[in-house]
């Protein structure tokens, strides 16, 4: 894993991608810092971090589009699949390299709150919590991009698909606020979720009996809840999408609160997508 990590991190600085990512991020964040803090004589730096979240919609696809798609382009995918390295080591090494590049970029931006500190007052706890949440959210986006890169055959397709996925995560909060969900639609949505989970289990274990048992348990749970507490499905769609929203979890950090539940959520989110990436590659190894 360490060898993969070193190779990937080095490649970011021997190709334009790493410099493009850092340069664009620092340039845009610098503009917002100047407009929102320096010119307005405002010491609330957290607003800058809240505003530049949208940069990830464009930069993460650039950062992750080559993660695994490049192996196919350079015809080195088979070397990885037949190497003694575990697939998890390969995937985590590549993910870690992208995350470290992102972390380095964030560390450079610490100069902005320091400028405010030298000329006035900045809330250190609030800034620190926001940076922690910002990093975890960024790593979650990188995990999504890594997974999509494992599914595509070329870098352009990977970048476009990653942008689309991140855009859905971006607007999920808006969808949550506007969706209306009655009991009937809530039950249908729960059944759709059950079907998706069964499909994921089937593609992972490839055991029809185990898949059938999982599907039956899912249906029993849904209908049991419906007959016992029908009101549970009232607003179920909005509640589920709100729970899944990556951006909503960031709100507590930007408020200066180190929310442990949100930390666990982000780590779980990252693990799930890295796990799906491993399974995607493993499926190709045995196909």
C-alpha positions as CSV (number, residue, x, y, z in Angstrom):
1,X,0.0,0.0,0.0
2,X,2.8,2.4,0.9
3,X,4.5,1.8,-2.5
4,X,1.2,2.6,-4.3
5,X,0.7,5.7,-2.2
6,X,4.2,7.0,-2.9
7,X,4.0,6.4,-6.6
8,X,0.6,8.1,-6.9
9,X,1.5,11.1,-4.8
10,X,4.7,11.6,-6.8
11,X,2.8,11.4,-10.0
12,X,0.6,14.3,-9.0
13,X,3.8,16.5,-8.9
14,X,5.3,15.1,-12.1
15,X,2.2,15.7,-14.1
16,X,0.1,18.9,-14.5
17,X,-2.9,17.4,-12.6
18,X,-1.6,18.1,-9.1
19,X,-0.6,21.6,-9.9
20,X,-3.9,22.4,-11.7
21,X,-5.8,21.1,-8.7
22,X,-3.8,23.1,-6.2
23,X,-3.5,26.2,-8.4
24,X,-7.2,26.5,-9.2
25,X,-8.3,25.8,-5.6
26,X,-5.9,28.3,-4.1
27,X,-6.7,30.9,-6.8
28,X,-10.5,30.7,-6.3
29,X,-10.3,30.5,-2.5
30,X,-7.9,33.5,-2.6
31,X,-10.4,35.5,-4.6
32,X,-13.3,34.7,-2.2
33,X,-11.0,35.5,0.8
34,X,-10.2,38.9,-0.7
35,X,-13.8,39.7,-1.6
36,X,-15.4,38.4,1.6
37,X,-12.8,39.2,4.3
38,X,-10.2,41.7,3.2
39,X,-12.3,44.1,1.1
40,X,-15.3,43.8,3.5
41,X,-13.1,44.1,6.6
42,X,-14.9,41.0,7.9
43,X,-13.1,38.5,10.2
44,X,-15.6,35.6,9.6
45,X,-13.4,33.3,7.6
46,X,-15.7,30.3,7.9
47,X,-18.0,32.0,5.3
48,X,-15.2,31.6,2.8
49,X,-15.0,27.8,3.4
50,X,-18.7,27.5,3.2
51,X,-18.7,29.3,-0.2
52,X,-15.9,27.5,-1.9
53,X,-17.4,24.0,-1.3
54,X,-18.8,24.2,-4.9
55,X,-15.2,24.2,-6.2
56,X,-15.2,20.4,-5.5
57,X,-17.8,19.8,-8.2
58,X,-15.2,20.8,-10.8
59,X,-11.9,19.9,-9.1
60,X,-12.5,16.4,-7.7
61,X,-13.3,15.0,-11.1
62,X,-10.0,16.3,-12.4
63,X,-8.2,14.8,-9.3
64,X,-9.8,11.4,-9.5
65,X,-10.4,10.8,-13.2
66,X,-7.0,9.2,-13.7
67,X,-7.0,7.2,-10.4
68,X,-7.9,3.9,-12.0
69,X,-9.0,4.8,-15.5
70,X,-5.4,5.6,-16.3
71,X,-4.3,2.1,-15.5
72,X,-6.7,0.9,-18.4
73,X,-5.3,3.6,-20.7
74,X,-1.7,2.7,-20.1
75,X,-2.5,-1.1,-20.2
76,X,-1.1,-1.5,-16.7
77,X,-4.4,-2.7,-15.2
78,X,-3.5,-6.4,-15.6
79,X,-0.2,-5.8,-13.9
80,X,-2.1,-4.5,-10.8
81,X,-4.7,-7.2,-10.9
82,X,-2.1,-10.0,-11.1
83,X,0.3,-8.4,-8.6
84,X,0.8,-9.8,-5.1
85,X,-0.7,-6.6,-3.6
86,X,-4.2,-6.9,-2.2
87,X,-6.8,-4.9,-4.1
88,X,-7.6,-3.0,-0.9
89,X,-4.0,-1.9,-0.7
90,X,-4.1,-0.6,-4.3
91,X,-7.4,1.3,-3.8
92,X,-6.6,2.7,-0.4
93,X,-3.1,3.8,-1.6
94,X,-4.5,5.7,-4.5
95,X,-7.3,7.2,-2.4
96,X,-4.8,8.2,0.3
97,X,-2.5,9.9,-2.3
98,X,-5.4,12.1,-3.5
99,X,-6.5,12.9,0.0
100,X,-3.0,13.9,1.0
101,X,-2.7,16.2,-2.0
102,X,-6.0,17.8,-0.9
103,X,-4.8,18.1,2.7
104,X,-1.6,19.8,1.5
105,X,-3.7,22.3,-0.4
106,X,-5.9,22.9,2.7
107,X,-2.8,23.5,4.8
108,X,-1.6,26.2,2.4
109,X,-5.0,28.0,2.9
110,X,-4.3,28.3,6.6
111,X,-2.4,31.5,5.7
112,X,-5.8,33.2,5.2
113,X,-7.1,32.9,8.8
114,X,-3.5,33.8,10.0
115,X,-3.8,37.1,8.0
116,X,-7.0,37.8,9.8
117,X,-5.5,36.9,13.1
118,X,-2.6,39.3,12.7
119,X,-5.0,42.1,11.8
120,X,-7.9,41.4,14.1
121,X,-9.7,38.4,15.7
122,X,-10.6,35.0,14.3
123,X,-12.4,32.2,16.2
124,X,-9.8,29.4,16.3
125,X,-12.2,26.6,17.4
126,X,-14.7,27.5,14.7
127,X,-12.1,27.6,12.0
128,X,-10.5,24.3,13.2
129,X,-13.8,22.5,13.2
130,X,-14.7,23.9,9.8
131,X,-11.4,22.6,8.4
132,X,-12.0,19.2,9.9
133,X,-15.4,19.0,8.3
134,X,-14.1,20.4,5.1
135,X,-11.4,17.8,4.8
136,X,-13.8,14.9,5.7
137,X,-16.3,16.1,3.1
138,X,-13.6,16.5,0.5
139,X,-12.3,13.0,1.2
140,X,-15.9,11.7,0.8
141,X,-16.1,13.3,-2.7
142,X,-12.7,11.8,-3.6
143,X,-14.0,8.3,-2.5
144,X,-17.0,8.8,-4.9
145,X,-14.6,9.8,-7.7
146,X,-12.3,6.9,-7.0
147,X,-15.3,4.5,-7.3
148,X,-16.5,6.0,-10.5
149,X,-13.0,5.9,-12.0
150,X,-13.0,2.1,-11.4
151,X,-16.1,1.7,-13.5
152,X,-15.1,3.7,-16.6
153,X,-12.7,3.0,-19.5
154,X,-11.4,6.5,-20.0
155,X,-10.6,9.6,-18.0
156,X,-13.1,11.9,-19.7
157,X,-16.0,9.6,-19.0
158,X,-14.8,9.3,-15.4
159,X,-14.6,13.1,-14.9
160,X,-18.1,13.6,-16.4
161,X,-19.7,10.8,-14.4
162,X,-18.0,12.0,-11.2
163,X,-19.2,15.6,-11.8
164,X,-22.8,14.3,-12.2
165,X,-22.6,12.2,-9.0
166,X,-21.2,15.1,-7.0
167,X,-23.9,17.4,-8.5
168,X,-26.6,15.1,-7.2
169,X,-25.0,15.2,-3.7
170,X,-24.9,19.0,-4.0
171,X,-28.6,19.4,-4.8
172,X,-29.8,16.6,-2.4
173,X,-30.3,19.2,0.3
174,X,-32.5,21.3,-2.0
175,X,-34.4,18.1,-3.0
176,X,-34.9,17.3,0.6
177,X,-36.5,20.6,1.3
178,X,-38.9,20.4,-1.6
179,X,-39.9,16.8,-1.8
180,X,-43.3,15.8,-0.4
181,X,-43.7,12.3,0.9
182,X,-46.9,10.6,2.0
183,X,-47.2,7.1,3.5
184,X,-47.7,5.4,0.1
185,X,-44.7,7.1,-1.6
186,X,-42.6,6.4,1.5
187,X,-43.4,2.6,1.3
188,X,-42.6,2.6,-2.5
189,X,-39.3,4.4,-1.8
190,X,-38.4,1.9,0.9
191,X,-39.1,-1.0,-1.4
192,X,-36.9,0.6,-4.1
193,X,-34.1,1.0,-1.5
194,X,-34.5,-2.7,-0.5
195,X,-34.2,-3.7,-4.2
196,X,-31.0,-1.7,-4.6
197,X,-29.5,-3.2,-1.5
198,X,-30.4,-6.7,-2.8
199,X,-28.7,-5.9,-6.1
200,X,-25.6,-4.7,-4.4
201,X,-25.5,-7.9,-2.3
202,X,-26.1,-10.1,-5.3
203,X,-23.2,-8.4,-7.3
204,X,-20.9,-8.8,-4.2
205,X,-21.6,-12.4,-3.0
206,X,-22.9,-13.9,-6.2
207,X,-25.0,-16.4,-4.2
208,X,-28.7,-16.6,-5.2
209,X,-29.8,-18.2,-2.0
210,X,-28.1,-15.6,0.2
211,X,-29.5,-12.9,-2.0
212,X,-33.0,-14.3,-1.8
213,X,-32.8,-14.5,2.0
214,X,-31.6,-10.9,2.2
215,X,-34.5,-9.8,-0.1
216,X,-37.0,-11.7,2.0
217,X,-35.7,-10.1,5.2
218,X,-35.9,-6.7,3.6
219,X,-39.5,-7.1,2.5
220,X,-40.5,-8.5,6.0
221,X,-38.9,-5.4,7.7
222,X,-40.7,-2.9,5.3
223,X,-44.1,-4.5,5.7
224,X,-43.7,-5.1,9.4
225,X,-43.0,-1.4,10.0
226,X,-45.9,-0.5,7.7
227,X,-48.4,-2.5,9.7
228,X,-46.9,-1.7,13.2
229,X,-46.2,2.0,12.7
230,X,-47.5,3.3,9.4
231,X,-46.6,6.9,10.3
232,X,-42.9,6.0,10.0
233,X,-43.2,6.3,6.2
234,X,-44.7,9.8,6.5
235,X,-41.9,12.0,5.2
236,X,-39.6,9.0,4.9
237,X,-38.1,10.2,1.6
238,X,-37.2,13.6,2.9
239,X,-35.8,12.2,6.1
240,X,-33.7,9.6,4.2
241,X,-32.3,12.1,1.7
242,X,-31.5,14.5,4.6
243,X,-29.6,11.8,6.4
244,X,-27.7,10.9,3.2
245,X,-26.8,14.5,2.4
246,X,-23.1,15.1,2.6
247,X,-23.4,18.8,2.7
248,X,-26.0,18.8,5.5
249,X,-23.4,17.0,7.7
250,X,-21.0,19.8,7.1
251,X,-23.3,22.4,8.7
252,X,-22.4,21.4,12.2
253,X,-18.7,21.7,11.6
254,X,-19.1,25.2,10.1
255,X,-21.0,26.1,13.2
256,X,-17.9,25.3,15.3
257,X,-19.2,22.0,16.6
258,X,-17.1,18.8,16.2
259,X,-20.0,16.5,15.7
260,X,-18.9,12.9,16.4
261,X,-21.9,11.4,14.6
262,X,-21.0,13.4,11.5
263,X,-17.4,12.3,11.7
264,X,-18.5,8.6,11.9
265,X,-20.9,9.3,9.0
266,X,-18.1,10.7,6.7
267,X,-15.7,7.8,7.6
268,X,-18.5,5.3,6.9
269,X,-19.4,7.0,3.7
270,X,-15.7,6.9,2.6
271,X,-15.4,3.2,3.6
272,X,-18.5,2.2,1.7
273,X,-17.3,3.7,-1.6
274,X,-13.8,2.3,-1.2
275,X,-15.4,-1.1,-0.5
276,X,-17.5,-0.8,-3.7
277,X,-14.3,0.2,-5.6
278,X,-12.5,-2.9,-4.3
279,X,-15.5,-5.1,-5.3
280,X,-15.6,-3.5,-8.7
281,X,-12.0,-4.3,-9.4
282,X,-12.2,-7.7,-7.8
283,X,-15.1,-8.6,-10.2
284,X,-12.8,-7.7,-13.1
285,X,-10.0,-9.8,-11.7
286,X,-12.2,-13.0,-11.8
287,X,-14.1,-12.2,-14.9
